[in-house]
Amino acid sequence: MRYASIDILRTFAIVVMVLVHFSENLAGHTSSIAGLGAPLFAFLSGVSYYLWVRGQERKGRSEIDISKISVRRGLFVFGMGFAFNVLVWLPEDVFNWDVLTFIGVGLLLLNGVRRLPVPVTLVMAATAVLVSPVLRELVDYQAYWNDTHFDPDWTFSDILIGFLVTGYFPIFPWIAFPLVGFVAGSQLFEDSITSTQKEPSTWPVLRVGAILIAMAILCILVKDYLPAVLSQKFLGSWAMYPATITYVMGALGMALVLQGWLHRVVDPIPKLDPTPKLDRYEAWWRIPKTFSQYSLTIYIAHHLVHLWPLWIYGIVQGQEPTFYWMQAMPLWLAVSLAIVFLAATYGVLRGLGDNRNFGFEGWMRWVCD
């Protein structure tokens, strides 16, 4: 069963990332929506993993088989992340720890924690967030960044520290997003419903999300009145690099509220009403459904489409490949190209039909399942 809420949120995440990356990499403009797509994408990886595991269990697959497939999928995405770094961001950025390598590690970890009690998983997520400022201070986070770009040495210690603490998407604190997503999925999409219960309650998820958003707003409002060590070193401002406690609370709260609200509004009620509530808008629902099914492919393709021409043009002009990065064109043109890419991608994917053997998602199923 597909859930429209997940399709809509994943489409929102991928559209935001496409717009932000075109704007930043081609025009050097950091949009106000930057920082909204990646955490939602990571959160949904946990939600989707929960649903995938339940689907495997309904098919009668054993725990061992589910673990084997999970590990293969995690390693597939992790390895693809390295290939992506080399082929898209050029070899010198192979260890920048971008979102794909992180998602791969997240899948491996989720396989390990999926049988743990919910409180234990939540404690793990909270711990990852709370210790992150301490770890960043211990390793001197800013020493690994050149202006606004992660720039480590190719030593084992720098590579490991980047993976854990200082990269673009390090384990601490980003692992909190798939962990919380997995727990949210277990609370929202549990289908063992009694005859007297219409649907799992969304209110616990909505309440927790609202509390996290309120706490993030409060941190922003009172940070000037707090001791510097608390406001600057621990809580931080709304910032993605590094992902501060304030940012993680706000982004997680946003993800929880959106997922809980959309699940309540658009998703079917398992066993009692399996008909999607968006059937009357089938033509419109086809858009997020398509983008969601091929989100991984779109994520990789949009980088190839706008970065490879940039590198090639720099070489043709006798410059370094990255010479025109962030200064290739005005903002309006970069945004226009992003919109054209999204429209063209949707047209191509719809032309392929509902055959899901295409794209990186299809390759992952063929290799790993």
N, C-alpha and C positions, 0 to 999 in steps of 0.2 A: 504494500500500500504506500502510495506517495502522500506526503503531507505538504499541502500548499504553503503552510507557514514556513517550512524549511526552504522550499523553492524560492519564495519571495525574499526571505532574508539573505540567502546565498546570492541571489541575483543582485540585491542591493549592495552586498559586499563587493562583488566582482565589478559592478559598474563604478562604484566609488574608487576602487583601486585603479581601474583603467583611466578614469578622468584625472586622478591624482598623478599617476605615473607619466602620462602624456604631458601634463602641465609642468611637472617638475623637471623631467628629463629633457624636454624639448624647449621649454620657455623659462625654466628656472624659477617658477612660481609655486610656492607652497600654499595649497588651497586650505581654506578653513575646514574642509571636510577631511583633510588628511588625518589619519589616525583612527578613523571610524571603520574602515573596511577590514583591515588585518585582524583586529581582535574578534570581530564578528565571524570571520572566516575560521579562526582557530577555535572559537567557541562551538561553532556548528560542526567542526570535525569530531568533537566529543559527542554531541547529540546524535550525529549520523552513525558514529561507531556503536552507540548503544542500540539503535534501531537495527543496524546490520547484525549485531550479535544475536538479538532476539529473532531475527529472520533466520539465521543459521540454526538456532535451537529448534525453531518450528519445522525446519527441514529434517530434523533428526540427526544433525551432525554432532559428533562427540566433542567433549571439551578439548581433547588433544587436537582434533582436526581444526577446530576454531582457532586454537592458539597457533597452530602451524600457519594457517592462512593469514592470521593477524601479523605474525612475524614477517612473513614474506611480503605482505603489503607495506608494512612499515619500512622494511629494508628497500623495497622498490622505490617508494617516495623519497627516502633518504638518499639513495644513490642517484635518483633523478635530480634531486636538489643540487648535488655536486656537478652533474653534467650541465645543468642549467647555469650554474655560476660560471663554469668555464666557457661554455658556448655563447652565453648571452652577455655576461658581465666581464668576460675576458679572463684568462688564466690567473692573473694576479689577485683576483677576487674569489678564488676557489674556497677559501675559508672565511667568508664573510658571514656565514651562518644566517642565511636568509630564511624566508618563511617555509620553503619546501623541505629543507633539512629539518627544521623544527617540527613540522607536521609529521614527518616520518618518525622522529623520535617520540612524538606524542602518541602515535598509534602503537608503538612498541610498549610504552609505559601503560597505556590504557589496557592493553592485553594483560598486564601484570596486576592491575588494580581492579579489574572489572568484577572480581568476586569478593572484594573487600566490603565491609559495611560502609554505608554512606557517610557516617560521621568521620571515619578514618580518612576517606578520600577528601572530604572537606578540610580536615585538619592539614593534610598534605598540601592542598591548594593554598590555604591561609599561610602556612609556614613558608612556602615558596615566595609569596608576596612579601611577607614581613622581614625575611632575612636578606632580601635582595639589596636594600640600601646599605646594610652592613657589609655584605660581600663586595659591593661596588667600592665602598670606602677602603676596604682592606687591599684591593688589587689596584687602586687608583684608576678608576674608570676612564677619566679624561685622557690619561696617557695613551690609551689605545685608539683615540680618535683624532683625526686631522681635520680641523674645522668641524664640519658636520658629517664626516665620513669615517667609517670604521677602517682603521689602517694598522693591522697587527703585523708583527714580524713572523716569519715562517719558522718558529721554534715550537717544540712540543708544548712548553708551558703557555705560550701565547695562544696557540690553537685551542688548548684545553680551557683556558680562562675565557676565551672568546665564546666557546661553545656553552659554557656554564653561566657567564656573567656579563660579558662586555660586547658580544656580537649584536647584530641587528635584531635577532630574535633569540636571545639566550634562554636556556632552561629556566633560570631564575630571572624574572617572575613569570615568564610567558606560559609555563606549563599549567598555571592556574586556569587558563581559559579552556583547554580541552577537558581538564578534570571537572571543572564546574559544569561544562556543557554535558558531560556524561551523566553527572548527577541530575541535572535539570531534565535530561531526556528520560531518565528512569522515573522521575516524578510526574512528568507530563504525558508520556506516551505508554505508560504501563497499561497493558490491555487485559489484565486479569480483573475484569469488572463484574461485580455481582449484579443480579437482576434488579436490585433496588437502587443501584448507583448509576446515574446517567453518564457521568464522565469523571475522570480524575480531576481533582480540584486544582485550578491554576493559581489560587490565591497565595499559597506559600511561596511559589516562585516569584509572583508579582510583588509580594511584600518584601522579600529579600532584595530584589532588584531595586525597588523604590528606596529602601534603606541605604543601599550602596550608593545610589545616585545622590541622595541627600547628604551622605557623609562626604562624598567628593566635593559637592558644592560648598559644604561647611568648611572643609579644608582650604578651599580657595579663598573664601571670605575672611577667614581668621588667620591666614598664614602670616600676615604682616604684624600680628599681635603676639605671635608665638616666638619662643627663643629660636635663634637662627639655626642651631643644630637640629631642632625638631622640624622647622618649616622647610629648610633648605636641604638638609642631609637625609632626613627620614621621610617626611610626607611628600615634599617636592611640589612643583606646580603641575599644571596640565601639560605633560610632555611625554612623547613616545620614545625618544632616545635620550636618556634611558627611560624605560617605562616606569614612572614613579608610582608610589602607592596611590596617590590621588588619581592618576590616570587609570590605573588598573581597576580601582573601585568604580570609577565612573563608567568605564568601558564595559566592565562585567555587569554593572547595573543596567546599562542600556541594553545589552544582549538579553539579559533575563526578562526585562520588562517587554521588549519587543517579541521575544519568543513566546512568553506566556500569554500576552494579549492576542497575538495572531493565532496561536493555537486555539484560543477560546473563540475567536471570531470566524476562522475560515476552515478549520480542520474537521473531518468527519468524526463521529463518535463511534469508536470500535464496537463491534458486536450488535449495537443497538441501531445505529444509523450509519452504515458504511458508505453512503453516497456523499461525495465531496460537496461542500457547501458552495463551491465556486462553479458548479456545472453550468449555471445560467450565464457565466462569464467565460465560457470555455475558450473563446478566441483570445481573450486577454490573458487567461491563465497559461496559455501555450507559451507566452513569452518568458515568464520566470521559470517555467518548467524546463524549457530548452536551455536557458542560460545555466540553470542549476545542474542539469545532467552533464553538461560539458564545462563546468567551472574550472576544473584543473587545466583542461586543454586551452580554454580562453585565457587563463592566467599566463600560461607559457607563450601562447601565440601573440598576445598583445605586446609582450616584450620584444619578441623577434621582429614584429612588424614595425615598431618605432625605433628600436635601438640598432638593429643591424644596418639599416640605411644610414644612420648617423655615423656609425663606425666606418662604413665603406666610404662615405662622402669625405670624412676626415682624411683617410688614406689617399683617396684620389686627389685631394687638394694638397698633398704633400705634408700634411700635419700628423700629429699623433691621433690615433683613432678616436680618443675622447675629447679632441680639441673643441668640437661644437656642442658638447654635452651641456645642457642647461642654458644654451644661448643660440639655439638654431633658428628660432622663429618667435614671433609675438605670441602672446597668450591666446588671443582669439583664434589663431590658426591652429595651435596645438589642441585646444578644446574641440574645434571643428573636426579635426582629424580623428580625435577620440570618438566622437559621435558617429562619424562615418564608419570607423572600424566596428563599433558595436552593431550598427545597422547591417553592415555587410556580413559580419559574423553570424548574426541571426538568420539572414537570408541563406547563407551557405548551410548552416546546421539544419534549418527547416527543409532545405532541399534534399538533405541526406535522409530525411524521414526519421522514424523512431528506431532505426537500427542502431543499437548502442555499441556496436563493435568497432566504431570509429573512435579516434582520439586516444589520449593517454589513459582515460578511464577504461576504455575497452582493452587496451594493451595490458593494463594492470590486472584486470579480471582474467585475461587469457594466460598471463604469466603466473599469477599468484593463486587463483582459485582452482 
